[in-house]
């Protein structure tokens, strides 16, 4: 089962991207964080599709 990917704001006004409880990258703008989240989600779906084939 895939872990949840999410974006959370930090106290300094930047954003951090998490997979489950693991912080993957921090210090991003909101747009950068959302794009990174979207790319990880696409990659996760591709991997799940390939594993099922």
Long-range contacts (C-beta under 8 A, 24 or more apart in sequence): 2-44, 2-48, 5-37, 5-40, 5-41, 5-44, 6-37, 7-33, 7-34, 7-37
